[in-house]
Amino acid sequence: MKNFTSVSVAKSLTKIYLITGLFIGVAAFSAMSHAAENKPDNAQLVSIEYAKSEQVNPTMWLPGNVISRKNSPLSAEQTGQLLWVEEVGTEVEKGQVLAKIDNRHLKLQFARQQAQLKQHHADVEYLTKQKARMSKLNQMNNTALSELERITKDLAIAESEVVALEMEMNLTELAIEKTQIVAPFAGSISQRFVNEGELITVGRPLVNLVDTHHLDIKISAPLSIAPYLKADSKVLVKWQDNLVELPIRTWSQAGEQSSRTFDVRLSADGLALLSGSAVTVSLPKQETKISTMVPRDAIVLREKETFVLIVDENDLAQKVNVLVGQGIGKWVAISGLLDAGDEVIIRGGERLQSGQKIRRDEKSTAVALLQ
C-alpha cells in the first residue's frame, strides 16, 4: 500500500511539472511573438514623395526600332583579285583600311606613264630651244616665217600632251588609291559579302559598315499626332527594365498613303542599345491637360507590368498598376488608381511586397514636404 501511494504521488507531481512547463512555454512564445510584431526593424525603411497634379501632354505608346544613322554597303571601285578583307564584328575608325584589291597592273601603268612624261618633257625642251633659234633667224630674215610658226605649233602640242599625260597619271594614282577600301565613318563591320582570292568587279559590295556610335529610334507614328510634335522636345522610351527620356531629332514631312503613318526619329546616342533592338516610345497625341505626376524613381518596370507602390493609412505598401505618359524633368505623368497627394515610394521598394509594413525615412519625408 505504501509503495502504491508513493507511485501515485510521483505521477501527480510529474503532471504538475508538465502542465507548468507548458504554460511557461506558451507564455514565452506569446511574449516573443508580441515582441516580434512590435519590433520596428521588421518594417521596411523607404523614402517617400507625394504625387501631384500638373499640366502635361496626353501621350500614346508606340513600338520603335533602334537603327543606325549610317548603314552602308561599301563596294569596289576597281577590278582585281581581292587580297584581304576585314572580319565581321571588327570596330573600325574613319579612314581605316577595310579591304585590299590587287593593284600591280595599275602600278605598272603608272610607271609607263612616268616614262612617257619624261619623253614629252624632252620634246617640249627641244621645241622650246628650236623656237628661240628660229625667232632670232627670223629677225635677221634668215628663215621663213612659216618654219617658225610650225615649230610654235609643235611646241604647243607637246605642252598640251604633257598636261594630258599628267592628268592621266593623276587618274592612275586615284585608281591605285581606290584599290584600298577605307571606312568613310567610324563603326563596326556587320556583314562581309566576299572572301580573299575572289575576282572583284567594279560596283560589287564587299562589306557592310554600321555606325554604332550614332543611333536613332525610328517610330511609324499616325499622321494625327504630327501637330503635337516639337523638335528637341523629350519623350519617354522604355525597353526591358529601363525608362529614359530622349529628344525628338526629326520627323518626315510626308506620310505613307497606305498606312497613314510618318517616320519620327529620336536621338539615341550613348545608349547601351544595339541596332535592331525593339523599344516602345511615348509620343504626344493631344493638347495639354491636367495629369497626376509621380517621381520617375517611383515607377517600377517589369516585363509584363508597370506599377508604383503607395503607402496606405495603415503604413502598408500597396501596388498600383499604372500607364506611363509624358515626362517633365524628374516627374512623369501616370494614369491609374492614384490621386495627387498620395504617398509613393521612391527608394527602398525594390524588394518590397504589396501589403508589407513600411517605415518612412524621416529625412526624405522632410524633403518631400518642403518641395
TORPALUM-66104 format. One record per residue: x, y, z of N, C-alpha, C in turn. Coordinates in steps of 0.05 Angstrom, whole numbers, plus 5000, padded with zeros to 4 digits. Last residue first. Layout:
n_x; n_y; n_z; ca_x; ca_y; ca_z; c_x; c_y; c_z
X; Y; Z; X; Y; Z; X; Y; Z
...
END
This chain:
n_x; n_y; n_z; ca_x; ca_y; ca_z; c_x; c_y; c_z
5182; 6407; 3984; 5181; 6411; 3955; 5153; 6419; 3945
5178; 6396; 4038; 5188; 6423; 4030; 5184; 6428; 4001
5162; 6343; 4039; 5144; 6363; 4049; 5152; 6391; 4040
5209; 6318; 4020; 5185; 6317; 4004; 5165; 6338; 4013
5243; 6328; 4063; 5249; 6340; 4037; 5224; 6340; 4019
5218; 6297; 4102; 5220; 6326; 4106; 5226; 6340; 4080
5224; 6246; 4079; 5197; 6257; 4083; 5198; 6287; 4087
5279; 6239; 4082; 5266; 6242; 4055; 5238; 6253; 4058
5284; 6237; 4138; 5298; 6258; 4122; 5285; 6262; 4095
5254; 6192; 4153; 5245; 6219; 4162; 5259; 6241; 4145
5231; 6141; 4117; 5257; 6155; 4122; 5250; 6184; 4128
5180; 6103; 4146; 5188; 6126; 4130; 5216; 6135; 4138
5170; 6034; 4141; 5178; 6056; 4158; 5188; 6078; 4141
5117; 5986; 4126; 5139; 6004; 4118; 5145; 6023; 4141
5094; 5920; 4115; 5096; 5943; 4132; 5120; 5960; 4124
5064; 5896; 4054; 5086; 5895; 4074; 5087; 5921; 4089
5029; 5899; 4013; 5018; 5892; 4039; 5039; 5891; 4061
5072; 5877; 3963; 5047; 5891; 3968; 5036; 5880; 3995
5142; 5878; 3981; 5118; 5864; 3972; 5093; 5880; 3979
5204; 5904; 3960; 5181; 5907; 3977; 5157; 5892; 3964
5251; 5908; 3934; 5242; 5881; 3942; 5217; 5881; 3959
5251; 5963; 3923; 5259; 5944; 3903; 5250; 5916; 3909
5239; 6006; 3955; 5217; 5988; 3948; 5225; 5967; 3928
5277; 6043; 3965; 5274; 6023; 3985; 5252; 6003; 3978
5246; 6103; 3940; 5271; 6087; 3945; 5264; 6067; 3967
5195; 6120; 3932; 5214; 6126; 3911; 5240; 6111; 3915
5127; 6109; 3941; 5154; 6101; 3950; 5173; 6105; 3927
5079; 6160; 3951; 5091; 6140; 3934; 5119; 6134; 3943
5020; 6184; 3979; 5049; 6178; 3984; 5058; 6155; 3966
4976; 6229; 3945; 4983; 6202; 3955; 5013; 6199; 3959
4973; 6278; 3920; 4974; 6277; 3950; 4980; 6250; 3961
4931; 6258; 3867; 4950; 6277; 3877; 4949; 6277; 3908
4918; 6186; 3864; 4910; 6214; 3864; 4933; 6232; 3874
4907; 6126; 3829; 4925; 6142; 3844; 4918; 6172; 3841
4897; 6082; 3791; 4882; 6087; 3816; 4900; 6102; 3836
4921; 6116; 3731; 4915; 6093; 3747; 4900; 6100; 3772
4972; 6146; 3695; 4943; 6142; 3697; 4938; 6116; 3711
5024; 6195; 3700; 5014; 6168; 3701; 4984; 6168; 3702
5081; 6234; 3682; 5052; 6231; 3684; 5044; 6202; 3684
5139; 6245; 3720; 5126; 6232; 3697; 5096; 6229; 3703
5197; 6283; 3739; 5169; 6275; 3743; 5158; 6262; 3717
5245; 6305; 3729; 5246; 6280; 3744; 5218; 6269; 3749
5222; 6332; 3668; 5244; 6331; 3687; 5244; 6304; 3701
5166; 6303; 3652; 5175; 6330; 3655; 5197; 6330; 3676
5138; 6255; 3606; 5156; 6262; 3628; 5163; 6291; 3628
5073; 6227; 3591; 5094; 6246; 3586; 5112; 6252; 3610
5058; 6164; 3621; 5054; 6183; 3600; 5078; 6201; 3596
5044; 6097; 3639; 5062; 6119; 3640; 5058; 6138; 3616
4994; 6068; 3677; 5004; 6073; 3650; 5020; 6098; 3650
4998; 6023; 3734; 4994; 6049; 3721; 5003; 6048; 3692
4978; 5988; 3792; 4986; 5987; 3764; 4979; 6014; 3750
5001; 5992; 3856; 4980; 6004; 3838; 4991; 6003; 3810
5010; 5959; 3917; 5018; 5961; 3889; 4995; 5972; 3873
5024; 5985; 3980; 5003; 5974; 3963; 5012; 5979; 3934
5051; 5979; 4045; 5056; 5984; 4017; 5034; 5971; 4000
5022; 6009; 4103; 5027; 5985; 4087; 5032; 5993; 4058
5002; 6047; 4139; 5031; 6045; 4133; 5039; 6019; 4120
4948; 6050; 4138; 4960; 6032; 4158; 4990; 6029; 4155
4935; 6081; 4094; 4932; 6093; 4121; 4943; 6076; 4143
4988; 6063; 4046; 4961; 6067; 4055; 4960; 6078; 4083
5033; 6083; 3998; 5031; 6077; 4026; 5002; 6083; 4035
5047; 6052; 3934; 5038; 6074; 3950; 5036; 6064; 3979
5087; 6036; 3880; 5080; 6028; 3907; 5072; 6052; 3923
5069; 6029; 3811; 5081; 6044; 3833; 5072; 6032; 3859
5083; 5991; 3750; 5067; 5998; 3774; 5083; 6017; 3792
5074; 5952; 3694; 5087; 5976; 3704; 5070; 5986; 3727
5086; 5885; 3668; 5070; 5906; 3682; 5088; 5929; 3690
5119; 5848; 3644; 5090; 5847; 3638; 5074; 5868; 3652
5171; 5862; 3659; 5166; 5854; 3632; 5136; 5855; 3625
5169; 5922; 3699; 5172; 5894; 3696; 5165; 5886; 3668
5187; 5980; 3733; 5182; 5967; 3707; 5188; 5937; 3709
5162; 6027; 3774; 5175; 6001; 3775; 5167; 5987; 3748
5170; 6095; 3791; 5160; 6076; 3771; 5176; 6050; 3772
5195; 6129; 3825; 5173; 6113; 3836; 5163; 6092; 3816
5231; 6159; 3797; 5242; 6137; 3813; 5220; 6119; 3825
5200; 6200; 3776; 5208; 6178; 3758; 5218; 6154; 3773
5145; 6220; 3818; 5174; 6220; 3811; 5181; 6196; 3793
5082; 6232; 3785; 5098; 6220; 3806; 5127; 6222; 3798
5022; 6267; 3770; 5051; 6264; 3766; 5063; 6250; 3790
4961; 6268; 3735; 4975; 6261; 3761; 5004; 6255; 3755
4945; 6325; 3693; 4951; 6296; 3698; 4964; 6293; 3725
4909; 6368; 3652; 4918; 6363; 3680; 4922; 6333; 3683
4935; 6376; 3585; 4913; 6373; 3604; 4925; 6367; 3631
4952; 6398; 3518; 4958; 6394; 3546; 4933; 6391; 3563
4928; 6361; 3460; 4937; 6385; 3474; 4940; 6379; 3503
4953; 6295; 3441; 4933; 6315; 3444; 4945; 6340; 3457
4997; 6261; 3437; 4975; 6257; 3418; 4953; 6278; 3420
5068; 6250; 3443; 5044; 6266; 3449; 5022; 6262; 3428
5093; 6184; 3453; 5092; 6208; 3437; 5067; 6223; 3443
5135; 6138; 3480; 5111; 6153; 3487; 5112; 6180; 3472
5157; 6076; 3454; 5161; 6105; 3456; 5134; 6118; 3462
5193; 6015; 3462; 5167; 6029; 3460; 5171; 6058; 3468
5239; 5977; 3422; 5232; 5993; 3445; 5203; 6003; 3441
5285; 5929; 3397; 5258; 5939; 3398; 5253; 5954; 3424
5347; 5933; 3360; 5332; 5928; 3384; 5304; 5941; 3383
5375; 5949; 3315; 5356; 5927; 3312; 5340; 5921; 3337
5435; 5964; 3347; 5418; 5969; 3324; 5401; 5944; 3318
5434; 5960; 3418; 5444; 5950; 3392; 5425; 5957; 3370
5448; 6005; 3471; 5429; 5991; 3454; 5442; 5982; 3428
5462; 6042; 3514; 5473; 6015; 3511; 5452; 5998; 3496
5467; 6108; 3485; 5452; 6087; 3500; 5464; 6059; 3494
5494; 6145; 3454; 5504; 6140; 3481; 5489; 6119; 3496
5438; 6169; 3417; 5467; 6168; 3421; 5474; 6162; 3450
5387; 6171; 3398; 5393; 6151; 3418; 5423; 6148; 3422
5339; 6216; 3378; 5367; 6213; 3380; 5373; 6194; 3404
5283; 6193; 3340; 5294; 6202; 3365; 5324; 6198; 3365
5240; 6206; 3286; 5267; 6197; 3294; 5274; 6210; 3321
5183; 6183; 3253; 5193; 6200; 3274; 5220; 6189; 3283
5148; 6176; 3192; 5171; 6168; 3208; 5179; 6191; 3228
5077; 6166; 3189; 5101; 6180; 3181; 5123; 6173; 3201
5017; 6134; 3163; 5037; 6139; 3183; 5060; 6155; 3172
4980; 6110; 3129; 4973; 6135; 3143; 4991; 6141; 3166
4991; 6066; 3098; 4989; 6062; 3127; 4980; 6086; 3143
4990; 6087; 3045; 4977; 6062; 3051; 4972; 6058; 3081
5018; 6135; 3046; 4990; 6136; 3039; 4976; 6110; 3048
5061; 6159; 3094; 5056; 6137; 3076; 5026; 6135; 3071
5075; 6231; 3095; 5067; 6206; 3106; 5064; 6184; 3085
5126; 6280; 3102; 5107; 6266; 3085; 5101; 6239; 3096
5165; 6298; 3135; 5144; 6317; 3128; 5123; 6306; 3109
5191; 6259; 3188; 5185; 6262; 3159; 5163; 6282; 3156
5230; 6289; 3240; 5208; 6272; 3231; 5203; 6279; 3202
5282; 6290; 3291; 5269; 6300; 3267; 5246; 6281; 3260
5291; 6282; 3347; 5311; 6294; 3330; 5299; 6305; 3304
5267; 6287; 3410; 5258; 6283; 3383; 5278; 6297; 3364
5309; 6261; 3463; 5298; 6283; 3448; 5288; 6274; 3420
5288; 6217; 3517; 5305; 6222; 3493; 5292; 6245; 3477
5289; 6188; 3580; 5279; 6210; 3564; 5298; 6215; 3541
5277; 6120; 3600; 5294; 6143; 3596; 5279; 6164; 3579
5275; 6061; 3633; 5258; 6083; 3625; 5274; 6108; 3624
5284; 5990; 3634; 5295; 6017; 3632; 5274; 6037; 3622
5276; 5936; 3632; 5270; 5949; 3658; 5281; 5978; 3658
5257; 5935; 3566; 5263; 5917; 3588; 5256; 5932; 3614
5248; 6002; 3549; 5256; 5976; 3540; 5266; 5960; 3564
5220; 6064; 3532; 5220; 6042; 3551; 5230; 6017; 3537
5222; 6134; 3532; 5229; 6109; 3517; 5232; 6087; 3538
5189; 6196; 3530; 5198; 6173; 3545; 5202; 6149; 3526
5216; 6256; 3500; 5195; 6237; 3504; 5206; 6212; 3518
5231; 6326; 3493; 5238; 6299; 3503; 5214; 6282; 3508
5241; 6367; 3436; 5226; 6361; 3460; 5231; 6332; 3468
5268; 6373; 3387; 5284; 6373; 3412; 5268; 6369; 3437
5209; 6396; 3356; 5237; 6388; 3353; 5251; 6392; 3380
5146; 6370; 3372; 5164; 6393; 3373; 5193; 6383; 3372
5081; 6348; 3355; 5109; 6343; 3357; 5125; 6369; 3357
5028; 6357; 3344; 5036; 6359; 3372; 5066; 6354; 3376
5015; 6348; 3290; 5014; 6375; 3301; 5025; 6379; 3329
5020; 6289; 3286; 5041; 6307; 3275; 5039; 6336; 3286
4981; 6254; 3300; 4996; 6266; 3322; 5017; 6286; 3312
4958; 6235; 3254; 4942; 6252; 3271; 4958; 6265; 3293
4990; 6198; 3229; 4991; 6226; 3219; 4977; 6245; 3238
5022; 6153; 3275; 4999; 6161; 3259; 5000; 6191; 3252
5091; 6133; 3265; 5070; 6145; 3281; 5047; 6153; 3263
5141; 6091; 3270; 5120; 6096; 3250; 5095; 6106; 3265
5204; 6110; 3294; 5176; 6103; 3301; 5158; 6109; 3277
5270; 6096; 3308; 5251; 6102; 3287; 5223; 6092; 3295
5323; 6123; 3341; 5300; 6105; 3345; 5279; 6114; 3325
5392; 6122; 3321; 5365; 6134; 3321; 5345; 6113; 3330
5461; 6131; 3338; 5437; 6114; 3335; 5412; 6132; 3335
5525; 6131; 3330; 5504; 6150; 3326; 5479; 6134; 3318
5559; 6088; 3337; 5561; 6110; 3356; 5538; 6130; 3353
5559; 6050; 3298; 5548; 6042; 3324; 5549; 6064; 3344
5547; 6048; 3232; 5555; 6067; 3252; 5542; 6060; 3279
5567; 5993; 3194; 5545; 6005; 3210; 5558; 6024; 3231
5582; 5968; 3132; 5592; 5983; 3154; 5569; 5997; 3168
5591; 5910; 3096; 5571; 5928; 3106; 5581; 5941; 3131
5635; 5896; 3040; 5628; 5894; 3069; 5605; 5914; 3074
5628; 5894; 2982; 5649; 5879; 2997; 5641; 5875; 3026
5590; 5896; 2922; 5592; 5901; 2951; 5613; 5883; 2964
5616; 5917; 2860; 5609; 5894; 2876; 5611; 5901; 2906
5635; 5960; 2830; 5608; 5961; 2840; 5599; 5937; 2857
5679; 5923; 2789; 5670; 5949; 2798; 5641; 5949; 2807
5695; 5857; 2814; 5688; 5876; 2793; 5678; 5902; 2805
5743; 5812; 2837; 5724; 5833; 2844; 5720; 5851; 2820
5754; 5746; 2846; 5758; 5767; 2827; 5736; 5787; 2831
5777; 5722; 2911; 5756; 5726; 2890; 5764; 5748; 2871
5816; 5723; 2950; 5821; 5708; 2926; 5800; 5711; 2905
5774; 5727; 3009; 5800; 5731; 2996; 5803; 5713; 2972
5704; 5738; 2997; 5726; 5725; 3011; 5752; 5730; 2995
5645; 5780; 3010; 5665; 5767; 2993; 5687; 5754; 3010
5612; 5805; 3046; 5600; 5793; 3023; 5619; 5777; 3006
5600; 5812; 3114; 5621; 5810; 3094; 5610; 5794; 3071
5572; 5856; 3163; 5569; 5835; 3144; 5592; 5836; 3124
5586; 5895; 3199; 5563; 5878; 3206; 5561; 5854; 3188
5638; 5928; 3227; 5632; 5912; 3204; 5610; 5892; 3212
5624; 5991; 3257; 5630; 5963; 3260; 5622; 5948; 3235
5655; 6057; 3257; 5633; 6039; 3262; 5642; 6010; 3265
5668; 6120; 3226; 5674; 6100; 3247; 5650; 6082; 3252
5667; 6126; 3155; 5660; 6135; 3182; 5667; 6113; 3201
5688; 6103; 3110; 5681; 6131; 3108; 5672; 6144; 3135
5743; 6061; 3110; 5718; 6067; 3123; 5712; 6096; 3121
5769; 6041; 3045; 5772; 6052; 3072; 5745; 6059; 3083
5798; 5997; 3002; 5772; 6007; 3010; 5775; 6016; 3040
5846; 6004; 2955; 5843; 6000; 2984; 5817; 6013; 2993
5841; 6020; 2905; 5843; 5991; 2909; 5844; 5984; 2938
5843; 6074; 2905; 5817; 6062; 2909; 5818; 6032; 2909
5896; 6085; 2893; 5886; 6091; 2920; 5860; 6077; 2925
5897; 6071; 2839; 5913; 6055; 2858; 5903; 6060; 2887
5863; 6112; 2820; 5855; 6084; 2817; 5870; 6066; 2836
5896; 6156; 2831; 5870; 6154; 2844; 5860; 6125; 2843
5938; 6145; 2796; 5943; 6146; 2825; 5917; 6143; 2841
5909; 6150; 2748; 5921; 6124; 2755; 5927; 6123; 2785
5897; 6205; 2749; 5875; 6185; 2750; 5886; 6157; 2757
5948; 6225; 2746; 5932; 6231; 2770; 5909; 6211; 2772
5961; 6208; 2694; 5976; 6197; 2717; 5961; 6202; 2743
5926; 6239; 2665; 5923; 6210; 2665; 5938; 6197; 2688
5948; 6290; 2676; 5921; 6284; 2685; 5916; 6254; 2686
5997; 6283; 2650; 5997; 6287; 2679; 5969; 6282; 2690
5979; 6280; 2597; 5991; 6256; 2609; 5992; 6259; 2640
5960; 6332; 2589; 5942; 6309; 2587; 5953; 6285; 2601
6008; 6361; 2594; 5986; 6366; 2613; 5967; 6342; 2613
6037; 6340; 2551; 6048; 6338; 2578; 6025; 6341; 2599
6005; 6356; 2509; 6008; 6327; 2514; 6020; 6322; 2542
6013; 6411; 2511; 5986; 6400; 2517; 5987; 6370; 2523
6066; 6413; 2495; 6059; 6422; 2522; 6032; 6412; 2530
6062; 6394; 2442; 6078; 6379; 2461; 6070; 6387; 2490
6030; 6435; 2419; 6020; 6407; 2420; 6035; 6391; 2441
6066; 6478; 2423; 6040; 6479; 2437; 6028; 6451; 2440
6107; 6459; 2390; 6112; 6464; 2418; 6087; 6465; 2434
6081; 6459; 2340; 6091; 6433; 2352; 6096; 6436; 2382
6073; 6515; 2334; 6051; 6496; 2336; 6059; 6470; 2349
6126; 6532; 2331; 6109; 6543; 2352; 6085; 6524; 2356
6142; 6507; 2284; 6155; 6499; 2309; 6138; 6508; 2333
6109; 6534; 2247; 6107; 6505; 2250; 6118; 6496; 2277
6128; 6587; 2252; 6100; 6581; 2260; 6096; 6551; 2264
6179; 6582; 2231; 6176; 6590; 2259; 6148; 6583; 2269
6165; 6569; 2178; 6180; 6550; 2194; 6178; 6556; 2224
6140; 6616; 2161; 6124; 6591; 2163; 6138; 6570; 2180
6181; 6653; 2156; 6162; 6656; 2178; 6146; 6630; 2183
6246; 6627; 2138; 6218; 6634; 2132; 6201; 6635; 2157
6307; 6660; 2155; 6289; 6637; 2154; 6261; 6646; 2148
6334; 6707; 2160; 6350; 6684; 2150; 6332; 6658; 2149
6319; 6756; 2181; 6309; 6748; 2154; 6324; 6725; 2142
6330; 6764; 2232; 6351; 6772; 2213; 6344; 6764; 2184
6286; 6744; 2255; 6291; 6772; 2259; 6312; 6783; 2239
6293; 6690; 2244; 6272; 6705; 2230; 6275; 6735; 2232
6334; 6677; 2278; 6339; 6677; 2249; 6318; 6692; 2234
6307; 6683; 2327; 6330; 6700; 2322; 6335; 6701; 2291
6267; 6644; 2322; 6259; 6671; 2326; 6282; 6690; 2319
6297; 6597; 2318; 6282; 6606; 2295; 6273; 6635; 2297
6315; 6594; 2371; 6334; 6598; 2349; 6320; 6609; 2324
6266; 6588; 2400; 6284; 6611; 2406; 6303; 6616; 2383
6248; 6540; 2377; 6232; 6564; 2373; 6249; 6589; 2378
6286; 6505; 2396; 6283; 6509; 2368; 6268; 6535; 2362
6276; 6506; 2452; 6301; 6517; 2442; 6300; 6522; 2412
6224; 6483; 2451; 6228; 6510; 2462; 6254; 6522; 2452
6235; 6433; 2430; 6220; 6452; 2413; 6222; 6481; 2424
6263; 6411; 2474; 6276; 6413; 2447; 6261; 6435; 2430
6225; 6413; 2515; 6250; 6426; 2518; 6263; 6431; 2491
6185; 6380; 2493; 6179; 6408; 2500; 6205; 6424; 2502
6212; 6331; 2491; 6202; 6344; 2466; 6197; 6373; 2470
6221; 6322; 2545; 6244; 6326; 2527; 6236; 6339; 2501
6168; 6315; 2562; 6183; 6338; 2573; 6208; 6344; 2555
6158; 6268; 2536; 6143; 6292; 2528; 6157; 6317; 2538
6192; 6233; 2564; 6195; 6237; 2535; 6182; 6263; 2526
6170; 6235; 2614; 6197; 6245; 2610; 6203; 6251; 2580
6120; 6212; 2604; 6121; 6240; 2612; 6149; 6251; 2609
6134; 6160; 2593; 6123; 6176; 2572; 6125; 6206; 2579
6149; 6144; 2646; 6169; 6144; 2624; 6160; 6161; 2600
6099; 6149; 2672; 6122; 6166; 2681; 6144; 6167; 2659
6071; 6110; 2646; 6063; 6138; 2642; 6085; 6157; 2651
6095; 6065; 2666; 6097; 6071; 2638; 6090; 6100; 2632
6080; 6070; 2720; 6109; 6071; 2713; 6112; 6077; 2684
6025; 6063; 2716; 6035; 6088; 2725; 6065; 6091; 2718
6023; 6010; 2700; 6012; 6031; 2682; 6023; 6058; 2690
6043; 5985; 2745; 6058; 5983; 2721; 6049; 6005; 2700
6001; 5998; 2780; 6028; 6008; 2786; 6045; 6007; 2761
5960; 5969; 2757; 5958; 5998; 2758; 5985; 6011; 2763
5977; 5917; 2765; 5974; 5926; 2738; 5972; 5957; 2737
5975; 5914; 2822; 6001; 5913; 2808; 5999; 5923; 2779
5934; 5913; 2858; 5937; 5937; 2842; 5963; 5937; 2826
5884; 5873; 2889; 5910; 5873; 2874; 5912; 5897; 2855
5852; 5906; 2943; 5850; 5893; 2917; 5877; 5895; 2903
5832; 5903; 3011; 5853; 5909; 2991; 5849; 5893; 2966
5791; 5933; 3062; 5796; 5912; 3042; 5818; 5922; 3022
5793; 5973; 3100; 5775; 5950; 3105; 5780; 5927; 3086
5833; 6021; 3134; 5830; 6003; 3110; 5813; 5979; 3117
5803; 6079; 3164; 5817; 6053; 3167; 5812; 6036; 3142
5772; 6124; 3160; 5797; 6124; 3145; 5812; 6098; 3147
5746; 6119; 3225; 5744; 6132; 3199; 5771; 6132; 3186
5757; 6054; 3254; 5757; 6083; 3255; 5754; 6094; 3227
5720; 5994; 3273; 5739; 6009; 3256; 5736; 6039; 3260
5711; 5932; 3302; 5707; 5961; 3305; 5729; 5976; 3290
5689; 5873; 3271; 5712; 5890; 3277; 5703; 5919; 3280
5647; 5842; 3254; 5648; 5849; 3282; 5671; 5867; 3290
5682; 5805; 3204; 5656; 5814; 3215; 5659; 5820; 3245
5748; 5827; 3182; 5729; 5808; 3193; 5704; 5821; 3203
5769; 5856; 3118; 5766; 5857; 3148; 5745; 5837; 3157
5806; 5824; 3067; 5782; 5838; 3075; 5779; 5836; 3105
5853; 5819; 3013; 5847; 5818; 3041; 5822; 5833; 3047
5854; 5814; 2957; 5877; 5804; 2972; 5870; 5801; 3002
5816; 5801; 2902; 5815; 5811; 2929; 5837; 5798; 2945
5837; 5821; 2837; 5835; 5800; 2857; 5835; 5811; 2885
5798; 5873; 2804; 5822; 5858; 2811; 5817; 5836; 2831
5773; 5938; 2791; 5772; 5909; 2785; 5799; 5897; 2792
5747; 5987; 2836; 5767; 5977; 2817; 5764; 5947; 2813
5712; 5997; 2875; 5713; 6017; 2853; 5734; 6010; 2832
5667; 5957; 2913; 5693; 5961; 2900; 5691; 5982; 2878
5625; 5984; 2967; 5630; 5969; 2942; 5658; 5975; 2931
5594; 5978; 3028; 5616; 5990; 3014; 5624; 5972; 2990
5531; 5993; 3053; 5547; 5972; 3040; 5569; 5985; 3023
5519; 6029; 3113; 5527; 6030; 3085; 5540; 6004; 3076
5487; 6067; 3154; 5488; 6038; 3150; 5493; 6034; 3120
5478; 6114; 3202; 5493; 6108; 3178; 5496; 6078; 3176
5445; 6111; 3245; 5442; 6134; 3228; 5457; 6130; 3202
5416; 6048; 3260; 5440; 6064; 3257; 5435; 6087; 3238
5358; 6040; 3302; 5372; 6038; 3276; 5397; 6055; 3277
5310; 6010; 3341; 5336; 6024; 3341; 5350; 6019; 3315
5241; 6020; 3333; 5264; 6004; 3328; 5289; 6021; 3329
5178; 6021; 3370; 5200; 6034; 3355; 5223; 6014; 3352
5108; 6025; 3383; 5133; 6010; 3381; 5153; 6025; 3364
5079; 6075; 3427; 5082; 6063; 3401; 5108; 6047; 3399
5032; 6104; 3470; 5056; 6087; 3468; 5056; 6073; 3441
5013; 6172; 3473; 5007; 6145; 3465; 5033; 6130; 3462
4994; 6225; 3519; 5012; 6211; 3502; 5000; 6184; 3493
4977; 6292; 3537; 4970; 6264; 3535; 4986; 6250; 3514
5022; 6337; 3566; 5010; 6329; 3541; 5002; 6299; 3543
5004; 6368; 3629; 5022; 6353; 3611; 5007; 6347; 3586
5000; 6403; 3688; 4992; 6403; 3660; 5012; 6388; 3644
4992; 6365; 3749; 5006; 6385; 3733; 4996; 6382; 3704
4990; 6342; 3816; 4976; 6347; 3791; 4991; 6369; 3776
5030; 6291; 3851; 5019; 6318; 3848; 5005; 6320; 3821
5050; 6248; 3905; 5041; 6252; 3878; 5029; 6280; 3875
5106; 6255; 3948; 5077; 6258; 3944; 5071; 6262; 3915
5152; 6204; 3970; 5146; 6231; 3960; 5116; 6232; 3952
5196; 6166; 4013; 5170; 6172; 4000; 5170; 6200; 3989
5238; 6112; 4026; 5236; 6141; 4022; 5211; 6146; 4006
5236; 6061; 4077; 5232; 6071; 4050; 5233; 6101; 4050
5247; 6002; 4112; 5253; 6031; 4112; 5252; 6040; 4083
5199; 5955; 4131; 5219; 5963; 4110; 5222; 5993; 4110
5194; 5927; 4195; 5183; 5945; 4175; 5205; 5954; 4157
5225; 5902; 4232; 5211; 5885; 4213; 5199; 5902; 4191
5245; 5939; 4268; 5263; 5931; 4246; 5249; 5913; 4226
5208; 5946; 4309; 5207; 5965; 4287; 5224; 5956; 4263
5169; 5897; 4338; 5197; 5904; 4332; 5198; 5922; 4308
5119; 5878; 4347; 5124; 5906; 4353; 5152; 5916; 4348
5124; 5826; 4333; 5105; 5842; 4319; 5110; 5872; 4323
5162; 5809; 4369; 5169; 5809; 4341; 5151; 5826; 4325
5133; 5813; 4416; 5157; 5829; 4413; 5165; 5831; 4384
5094; 5774; 4407; 5086; 5801; 4411; 5109; 5821; 4407
5127; 5729; 4405; 5112; 5737; 4381; 5103; 5766; 4383
5147; 5728; 4457; 5166; 5731; 4434; 5151; 5740; 4409
5100; 5720; 4486; 5116; 5745; 4490; 5135; 5750; 4467
5085; 5670; 4467; 5068; 5694; 4462; 5083; 5720; 4466
5128; 5640; 4485; 5123; 5642; 4456; 5106; 5666; 4450
5120; 5645; 4541; 5145; 5655; 4528; 5142; 5659; 4498
5070; 5621; 4547; 5074; 5649; 4554; 5099; 5661; 4541
5082; 5569; 4530; 5062; 5585; 4515; 5066; 5615; 4521
5120; 5555; 4570; 5128; 5556; 4542; 5109; 5573; 4525
5088; 5558; 4617; 5112; 5575; 4615; 5120; 5578; 4585
5051; 5517; 4605; 5042; 5545; 4609; 5065; 5565; 4606
5087; 5473; 4605; 5071; 5480; 4581; 5062; 5509; 4582
5106; 5472; 4657; 5125; 5477; 4635; 5110; 5486; 4610
5057; 5458; 4683; 5071; 5484; 4689; 5090; 5492; 4667
5048; 5408; 4662; 5029; 5430; 4657; 5042; 5457; 4661
5094; 5381; 4681; 5089; 5383; 4652; 5070; 5406; 4646
5087; 5385; 4737; 5111; 5397; 4724; 5107; 5401; 4694
5040; 5357; 4744; 5041; 5385; 4751; 5064; 5399; 4737
5056; 5306; 4728; 5035; 5320; 4712; 5036; 5350; 4718
5093; 5295; 4769; 5102; 5296; 4741; 5082; 5312; 4723
5060; 5293; 4813; 5080; 5314; 4812; 5090; 5317; 4783
5030; 5247; 4801; 5017; 5273; 4803; 5037; 5296; 4801
5070; 5207; 4803; 5056; 5213; 4777; 5042; 5240; 4778
5084; 5210; 4857; 5104; 5216; 4836; 5091; 5223; 4810
5036; 5193; 4881; 5046; 5220; 4886; 5066; 5228; 4864
5034; 5141; 4861; 5013; 5160; 4854; 5022; 5188; 4858
5079; 5118; 4886; 5078; 5120; 4857; 5057; 5140; 4848
5064; 5122; 4940; 5088; 5136; 4930; 5088; 5140; 4900
5021; 5087; 4941; 5017; 5115; 4947; 5040; 5132; 4936
5046; 5038; 4931; 5026; 5048; 4912; 5022; 5078; 4916
5078; 5031; 4976; 5091; 5035; 4950; 5072; 5046; 4930
5038; 5024; 5015; 5056; 5047; 5017; 5070; 5052; 4990
5017; 4976; 5000; 5000; 5000; 5000; 5017; 5025; 5000
END
